[in-house]
Amino acid sequence: MAQDFAAAFYKSKAWREFRAAYFARVLLCERCGRPGKILHHKILLTPENIVNPLITLNPENVELLCKDCHEAEHHAHFDADGHPVPENYWRG
């Protein structure tokens, strides 16, 4: 999920509309075919590129992933809403 620098972007009207349109067109995880839950940027957002719509709002730079595929991509665990779960909770 969003780092602090990206929080305002992920709350923006532009992102919400882009995300809704993508979800309406693509329903399943683009890697495994299960129901998709998280719209993942292929080129990860940084403080430098967060203002570039060719990165942030480009359908070629996102893919719909299920929770498991998103976790595998980031080698992390996420809750049902796509928020990261601290490593000490899932490593034991």
GIKAMO-V21975 format. One line per field, one symbol per residue. ss: DSSP state (H for helix, E for strand, L for the rest). Layout:
ss->???
This chain:
ss->LLLHHHHHHHHLHHHHHHHHHHHHHLLELLLLLLELLEEEELLLLLLLLLLLHHHHLLHHHEEEELHHHHHHHHLLEELLLLLEELHHHHHL
